[in-house]
Amino acid sequence: MLLLPRFDYEEPKDLSEACRILAGLKGNGKVIAGGTDLLVNMKKGLISPTCLVGISKIPGLSEIEPQNGSIFIGSNLIVAKLTEFEVIKKKYPMLYEAASVLGSPLIRNRATIGGNIVTARPAADLPPPLIAMGARVRLKNRRGEREVELDRFFKGPGETIIKKDEILTGIILDEPPIFSGGNYIKLGHRKALEIAIVAVASFIVLDKPDGIIMDAKVILSSVAPKAIHAVSAEKTLIGEKPTDKLIERAANLASQDCSPIDDIRGSAQYRCAMVEVLTKRTLTAALKQAKKSR
């Protein structure tokens, strides 16, 4: 039986107190909310924080707040709750799709959106669609707060740019442009508790329903140390009128934009082949949605 290592535990009542506690820690402190990844890693001996700072009861971090032209999603929001908001289903459907396939029902009812981000797992479900949609994260410490593009947040497996005394308080998503659409697909061996073999999030913006592609994002997951852009695919799509042949070419280029490894879940060759398949599917679905968007 794997046991947790010894640690101190603090449960601040508000964000200011949480920042003060983190700033004053002499050892290796970690913020904990749902704990679905953190506690597992502690039991495995991968990390040994001397103190856990629980933020699950801090008010204001579990809400979705529409703002002027954007939406703020509190980092403590439970993933299962994320799928219950009509604004997420309607305006950010691929985030809804990713949240719906994360882990299992038990995990989705415990895990938080912030936790899925800060653990920086290469196969995490929420970062790919969030990156594709240009999400930003808000980080706070005693000295103030800053916003960082999620695209620049990850450094590698388990590594981000967040400082030891910072707390991820929320995610900001701008309202999607008119004539835009997105899609997320994860490939796994089973329907629940699955770590993606390959996952792809695609996002397209048209100038008009039957017009050219003004912007395109193709984000690949589980094929690199972190979620990455299929740069060649994106460049091929932008400025072109969408056709089946164009999407096929972009999908083929996406498979060349990644360099996955062989592991127990799939070979590098298989992953590259699946990147091509999933990119084609997500781009096709994103394009269909963009043509109907108003």
Beta strands, then each sheet from edge to edge (+ up, - down):
strand 1: 8-10
strand 2: 29-32
strand 3: 51-54
strand 4: 64-67
strand 5: 70-74
strand 6: 136-141
strand 7: 144-149
strand 8: 154-156
strand 9: 159-160
strand 10: 167-174
strand 11: 180-187
strand 12: 198-206
strand 13: 213-221
strand 14: 228-229
sheet 1: 1+ 3+ 2+
sheet 2: 4+ 5- 10+ 6- 7+
sheet 3: 8+ 9-
sheet 4: 11+ 12- 13+ 14-
end
